Amino acid sequence: MKMKSTFLALFLLVAAVGASTSFTVPRILNPFTERDSIYVSDYRFYANGEDWQPAIQKAIDDAYSKGIPQVVISKNLLVYSPVQIKEGITLKGGYSPGFFNGMRWYTDDNKDLSVPKIKAGKVFSGGVVQYSYTNNDKGISIENIVIDGNKKADYGFYASSSSLKELNINLEELGIQGAKLDGIRLERVLTTKIINCNISANGSYGINFNIGASDSTLIGNYIHGNQNGGVRMTGGSHYNQIASGKIEDNYGSGVLLDGTNGGSDRHIISNVVFHANNGSAITALNGASSIVNACQFGQNGVTQINAESANLLSRGANSFLQITNSQFSLSSKTKYHASALETSRIFISDSIFNKFNSLDGEDSFVGNVSVDNFISE
């Protein structure tokens, strides 16, 4: 009788606690229908020999059709044709490019077999990964992988739309290298973010904004060793921002602003280090314009900042650069701080100049360059 009383008391206590305490059993995802990620490795049977494009594409298509937001790549994969990413999908790996001093020029397959990489395995047109707008604005994201053109694909990443659209593209912590042409090429694309990427050794430009690609932001990227230059903005490209990062050792200009075919203006370049580019650090042509703030310029081509407006058929014709709070250093290969030719103009204020005069004693500015409130060291 005593045992029954004890059991009854315990039961009543539990009932009382349960009545006053809310407890929710955690919801467990159904692994077949409610996963938050799809893994490309699970689709290995769709690969065609060495060509993993069918497997990656099948994983992306399944994720898109089932509403699963993320596709994960975990190793080095060859593709023989472009991978088409779709709206609402994040393509992700485990790669991190590191910071400037730790970034390598190029990931080497012999040393980096474990690096998640999509690499062109044969010659084809377009991008290794590409995106074309279809019917919604969910956007796409590619994160923490290497995209390698391997001197076979035209582009590393290529995005386009039939008309100007806010595609909401996010490219973050990527290595983009080895494209025959541009590492990243954007056409008629608005609101792209490119963050902390290592963009190197591409056959034309590291990043090419063209045919209206505008309203985009570059933050903290290392853009180096690209054949024609680091970043190009042309063909109706407006309101782009480069904020922080390093642009160096490109064989052309660090940044080329070209107003041909629709203008290239109202850009903002801030807190960027321009170093040892064979062309100018910044070149503005054919009516292009930009505000430049708090940048560092050193050991770039013969002229570190160059503005020209020879093409009178372009929009506005007069290139214009306004530079503030920046630091300039001359070297044996750098003759002029700034050059503004024809009817272009460059305004520089509140900046520091190391070796104010060039090495042969000539003035360090050519043409329509105005300098105000400077410090010479």
C-alpha positions as CSV (number, residue, x, y, z in Angstrom):
1,M,0.0,0.0,0.0
2,K,2.9,2.3,0.7
3,M,4.4,1.6,-2.7
4,K,1.2,2.4,-4.4
5,S,1.0,5.7,-2.5
6,T,4.5,6.6,-3.5
7,F,3.9,5.8,-7.1
8,L,0.6,7.9,-7.1
9,A,2.5,10.9,-5.6
10,L,5.2,10.7,-8.2
11,F,2.6,10.5,-11.0
12,L,0.8,13.5,-9.7
13,L,4.1,15.4,-9.4
14,V,5.0,14.6,-13.0
15,A,1.6,15.6,-14.1
16,A,1.8,18.9,-12.3
17,V,5.2,19.7,-13.7
18,G,4.0,18.8,-17.2
19,A,1.0,21.0,-16.8
20,S,3.2,24.0,-16.0
21,T,6.1,23.4,-18.4
22,S,6.0,23.7,-22.2
23,F,8.2,21.2,-24.0
24,T,8.5,21.0,-27.8
25,V,10.0,17.9,-29.4
26,P,12.6,19.1,-31.9
27,R,11.6,18.6,-35.5
28,I,13.8,16.2,-37.4
29,L,14.2,16.7,-41.1
30,N,13.2,13.8,-43.4
31,P,16.6,12.9,-45.0
32,F,14.9,12.0,-48.3
33,T,12.6,15.0,-48.8
34,E,13.8,17.8,-46.4
35,R,17.6,18.0,-46.6
36,D,19.3,21.4,-46.4
37,S,22.2,20.3,-48.6
38,I,22.9,18.0,-51.6
39,Y,26.4,16.5,-51.9
40,V,27.8,16.1,-55.4
41,S,29.8,13.1,-54.2
42,D,26.4,11.2,-53.9
43,Y,25.9,11.8,-57.6
44,R,29.2,10.2,-58.7
45,F,27.3,7.6,-60.8
46,Y,26.1,10.4,-63.1
47,A,29.7,11.3,-64.0
48,N,30.8,10.4,-67.5
49,G,34.2,9.0,-66.9
50,E,36.4,12.0,-65.8
51,D,33.6,14.4,-66.8
52,W,31.7,15.4,-63.6
53,Q,29.6,18.0,-65.3
54,P,26.5,15.7,-65.6
55,A,26.9,14.8,-61.9
56,I,27.2,18.4,-60.7
57,Q,24.4,19.5,-63.0
58,K,22.1,16.7,-61.8
59,A,22.8,17.7,-58.2
60,I,22.0,21.4,-58.9
61,D,18.8,20.4,-60.9
62,D,17.6,18.2,-58.0
63,A,18.3,20.9,-55.4
64,Y,16.4,23.4,-57.5
65,S,13.4,21.2,-58.1
66,K,13.2,20.0,-54.5
67,G,13.8,23.5,-52.9
68,I,17.1,22.4,-51.3
69,P,19.2,25.5,-51.0
70,Q,22.8,24.2,-51.0
71,V,24.9,22.0,-53.3
72,V,28.3,20.9,-51.7
73,I,31.5,20.1,-53.6
74,S,34.3,18.4,-51.7
75,K,37.0,17.6,-54.2
76,N,38.7,18.5,-57.4
77,L,36.3,17.8,-60.3
78,L,36.9,18.0,-64.1
79,V,34.1,19.3,-66.4
80,Y,33.8,19.1,-70.2
81,S,31.1,21.8,-70.5
82,P,29.7,24.6,-68.5
83,V,27.9,24.0,-65.1
84,Q,24.6,26.0,-65.0
85,I,23.8,27.2,-61.5
86,K,20.1,28.0,-60.9
87,E,18.2,30.6,-58.8
88,G,18.1,30.1,-55.1
89,I,21.1,27.7,-55.0
90,T,24.3,28.1,-53.1
91,L,27.2,26.2,-54.6
92,K,29.7,25.7,-51.8
93,G,33.0,24.0,-50.9
94,G,35.6,24.2,-48.1
95,Y,38.3,26.4,-49.8
96,S,39.5,29.6,-48.3
97,P,41.9,31.9,-50.3
98,G,43.4,33.5,-47.1
99,F,44.7,37.0,-47.1
100,F,47.0,38.8,-49.5
101,N,50.3,37.8,-48.1
102,G,49.2,34.2,-47.8
103,M,47.5,33.8,-51.1
104,R,49.2,31.7,-53.7
105,W,49.1,32.8,-57.4
106,Y,47.6,29.5,-58.6
107,T,46.3,26.4,-57.0
108,D,48.3,23.4,-58.3
109,D,46.6,20.1,-58.7
110,N,49.7,18.2,-57.7
111,K,49.6,20.0,-54.3
112,D,45.9,20.7,-53.9
113,L,44.1,17.5,-54.7
114,S,41.8,18.0,-51.7
115,V,40.8,21.5,-52.7
116,P,37.2,21.7,-53.8
117,K,37.6,22.8,-57.5
118,I,35.6,22.8,-60.7
119,K,38.1,22.7,-63.5
120,A,37.7,22.7,-67.3
121,G,38.9,19.4,-68.7
122,K,38.6,20.2,-72.4
123,V,38.1,23.3,-74.6
124,F,34.6,24.8,-74.5
125,S,32.9,28.2,-74.8
126,G,31.3,30.1,-72.0
127,G,32.2,29.9,-68.3
128,V,33.2,26.9,-66.2
129,V,30.2,28.0,-64.0
130,Q,27.6,30.2,-65.5
131,Y,24.2,31.7,-64.7
132,S,21.5,33.1,-66.9
133,Y,18.4,34.8,-65.5
134,T,15.2,32.8,-66.1
135,N,12.1,33.7,-64.0
136,N,12.8,34.8,-60.5
137,D,15.0,37.0,-58.4
138,K,16.1,34.7,-55.6
139,G,19.7,35.1,-56.7
140,I,22.6,32.6,-56.5
141,S,25.7,32.2,-54.3
142,I,29.0,30.5,-55.0
143,E,31.3,30.2,-52.0
144,N,34.6,28.6,-51.0
145,I,35.6,26.7,-54.1
146,V,38.2,27.2,-56.9
147,I,37.0,27.7,-60.5
148,D,39.7,26.9,-62.9
149,G,39.5,27.7,-66.6
150,N,42.6,25.6,-67.2
151,K,43.3,27.7,-70.3
152,K,40.4,25.8,-71.9
153,A,37.2,27.6,-70.9
154,D,36.5,31.2,-72.0
155,Y,35.6,32.4,-68.5
156,G,35.8,31.2,-64.9
157,F,32.3,32.5,-64.0
158,Y,30.0,34.1,-66.6
159,A,26.6,35.7,-65.9
160,S,24.2,37.4,-68.3
161,S,20.6,38.4,-68.8
162,S,18.6,39.4,-71.9
163,S,17.9,42.8,-70.3
164,L,19.2,44.6,-67.2
165,K,18.1,42.6,-64.1
166,E,19.0,42.6,-60.4
167,L,20.3,39.1,-60.3
168,N,21.6,39.3,-56.7
169,I,24.8,37.2,-57.4
170,N,27.1,36.6,-54.5
171,L,30.7,35.3,-55.2
172,E,32.6,34.8,-51.9
173,E,35.9,33.3,-50.9
174,L,36.6,31.9,-54.4
175,G,39.8,31.2,-56.3
176,I,39.1,32.1,-60.0
177,Q,42.0,31.3,-62.3
178,G,43.3,30.2,-65.7
179,A,40.4,31.3,-68.0
180,K,41.3,31.9,-71.6
181,L,39.6,35.3,-71.4
182,D,38.1,36.9,-68.2
183,G,38.1,35.3,-64.7
184,I,34.6,36.8,-64.1
185,R,32.5,38.3,-66.9
186,L,29.2,40.1,-66.2
187,E,26.7,41.3,-68.9
188,R,23.4,43.2,-68.2
189,V,23.7,42.1,-64.6
190,L,22.9,44.3,-61.5
191,T,23.7,43.9,-57.8
192,T,26.6,41.5,-57.9
193,K,28.8,41.1,-54.8
194,I,32.4,39.8,-55.1
195,I,34.0,39.3,-51.7
196,N,37.4,38.1,-50.6
197,C,38.2,36.3,-53.8
198,N,41.6,35.4,-55.3
199,I,41.4,36.2,-59.0
200,S,44.6,35.5,-60.9
201,A,46.3,34.3,-64.1
202,N,43.4,34.8,-66.5
203,G,44.0,35.5,-70.1
204,S,42.2,38.9,-70.4
205,Y,40.8,40.7,-67.3
206,G,40.3,39.5,-63.8
207,I,36.8,40.9,-63.7
208,N,35.0,42.4,-66.7
209,F,31.9,44.5,-66.2
210,N,30.3,44.9,-69.6
211,I,27.1,45.7,-71.5
212,G,25.4,47.5,-68.6
213,A,26.8,45.5,-65.6
214,S,26.3,48.0,-62.8
215,D,25.4,48.6,-59.1
216,S,27.9,46.0,-57.9
217,T,30.4,45.8,-55.1
218,L,33.9,44.3,-54.8
219,I,35.3,43.9,-51.3
220,G,38.6,42.6,-50.1
221,N,39.7,40.9,-53.4
222,Y,43.2,40.0,-54.5
223,I,43.3,40.6,-58.3
224,H,46.7,39.8,-59.8
225,G,48.6,38.4,-62.7
226,N,45.8,38.9,-65.3
227,Q,46.9,39.5,-68.9
228,N,45.0,42.6,-70.0
229,G,44.4,44.1,-66.5
230,G,42.7,43.7,-63.2
231,V,39.2,45.1,-63.5
232,R,37.5,46.6,-66.6
233,M,34.3,48.6,-66.5
234,T,32.8,49.5,-69.9
235,G,29.8,49.4,-72.2
236,G,27.3,51.2,-70.0
237,S,28.7,50.1,-66.6
238,H,27.8,52.5,-63.8
239,Y,27.7,52.9,-60.0
240,N,30.2,50.1,-59.2
241,Q,32.2,50.2,-56.1
242,I,35.6,48.7,-55.3
243,A,36.2,48.8,-51.5
244,S,39.4,47.5,-50.0
245,G,41.6,44.8,-51.5
246,K,44.8,44.7,-53.5
247,I,45.3,44.9,-57.3
248,E,48.8,44.1,-58.4
249,D,51.1,42.6,-61.0
250,N,48.6,42.8,-63.7
251,Y,50.0,43.1,-67.2
252,G,47.7,46.0,-68.1
253,S,46.1,48.6,-65.9
254,G,44.9,47.8,-62.4
255,V,41.5,49.3,-63.2
256,L,40.4,50.3,-66.7
257,L,37.3,52.6,-66.9
258,D,36.3,52.9,-70.6
259,G,33.3,55.0,-71.6
260,T,32.9,53.5,-75.0
261,N,29.4,52.2,-76.0
262,G,27.3,53.7,-73.2
263,G,29.7,55.2,-70.7
264,S,31.5,54.1,-67.5
265,D,30.9,56.5,-64.7
266,R,30.0,57.3,-61.1
267,H,32.1,54.5,-59.7
268,I,33.8,54.7,-56.3
269,I,37.2,53.2,-55.6
270,S,38.3,53.3,-51.9
271,N,40.9,51.8,-49.7
272,V,42.5,49.7,-52.5
273,V,46.3,49.0,-52.8
274,F,47.5,49.3,-56.4
275,H,51.0,47.9,-56.8
276,A,53.3,47.0,-59.7
277,N,50.7,46.9,-62.4
278,N,52.5,47.2,-65.8
279,G,49.9,49.7,-67.0
280,S,48.6,52.6,-64.9
281,A,47.0,51.8,-61.5
282,I,43.8,53.5,-62.8
283,T,43.1,54.4,-66.4
284,A,40.0,56.4,-67.4
285,L,39.2,56.6,-71.2
286,N,36.5,58.1,-73.4
287,G,34.4,60.0,-70.8
288,A,34.8,57.6,-67.9
289,S,34.7,59.0,-64.4
290,S,35.2,57.8,-60.8
291,I,35.8,59.0,-57.3
292,V,38.9,57.5,-55.7
293,N,39.5,57.8,-52.0
294,A,42.1,56.5,-49.5
295,C,44.0,54.4,-52.0
296,Q,47.7,53.6,-52.2
297,F,49.7,53.7,-55.4
298,G,53.2,52.4,-55.9
299,Q,55.4,51.1,-58.6
300,N,52.7,51.1,-61.3
301,G,53.4,51.9,-65.0
302,V,54.9,55.0,-66.4
303,T,51.9,57.0,-65.2
304,Q,50.1,55.8,-62.0
305,I,46.8,57.6,-62.8
306,N,45.9,58.2,-66.4
307,A,42.9,59.9,-68.0
308,E,42.2,60.4,-71.7
309,S,39.3,61.5,-73.8
310,A,40.4,61.0,-77.4
311,N,37.2,59.3,-78.6
312,L,34.9,62.3,-79.1
313,L,32.0,60.0,-80.1
314,S,31.7,58.5,-76.7
315,R,29.4,59.7,-74.0
316,G,30.6,62.9,-72.4
317,A,34.1,62.5,-74.0
318,N,35.8,64.1,-71.0
319,S,37.2,61.6,-68.5
320,F,37.2,62.8,-64.9
321,L,38.9,61.4,-61.8
322,Q,38.6,62.9,-58.3
323,I,41.2,61.5,-55.9
324,T,41.4,62.2,-52.1
325,N,43.3,61.0,-49.0
326,S,45.6,58.8,-51.0
327,Q,49.3,58.0,-51.0
328,F,51.6,58.0,-54.1
329,S,55.1,56.5,-54.3
330,L,57.3,56.7,-57.4
331,S,59.8,54.0,-58.4
332,S,62.4,53.4,-61.2
333,K,59.6,52.4,-63.6
334,T,57.1,55.1,-62.6
335,K,57.7,58.5,-64.2
336,Y,54.5,60.4,-63.4
337,H,52.0,60.5,-60.6
338,A,49.1,61.5,-62.9
339,S,48.5,62.4,-66.5
340,A,45.3,63.9,-67.9
341,L,45.4,64.3,-71.7
342,E,43.1,66.0,-74.2
343,T,40.2,67.5,-72.3
344,S,40.2,65.1,-69.4
345,R,40.8,66.3,-65.9
346,I,42.2,64.8,-62.6
347,F,41.7,66.5,-59.2
348,I,43.9,65.3,-56.4
349,S,43.6,66.6,-52.8
350,D,44.6,65.8,-49.2
351,S,47.2,63.2,-50.4
352,I,50.8,62.3,-49.7
353,F,53.4,62.1,-52.4
354,N,56.7,60.3,-51.9
355,K,59.4,61.6,-54.2
356,F,57.3,64.5,-55.4
357,N,59.4,65.0,-58.5
358,S,60.2,62.1,-60.9
359,L,63.7,60.8,-61.0
360,D,64.8,62.7,-64.1
361,G,63.7,66.0,-62.6
362,E,60.6,66.5,-64.7
363,D,57.3,67.5,-63.1
364,S,55.4,64.5,-61.8
365,F,52.1,65.6,-63.4
366,V,51.2,66.0,-67.1
367,G,48.2,67.8,-68.6
368,N,45.1,68.9,-66.7
369,V,46.0,67.8,-63.2
370,S,45.1,69.9,-60.2
371,V,46.7,69.2,-56.8
372,D,45.5,70.7,-53.6
373,N,46.6,70.4,-50.0
374,F,49.3,67.8,-50.5
375,I,52.2,66.5,-48.3
376,S,55.5,65.8,-50.1
377,E,57.9,63.3,-48.5
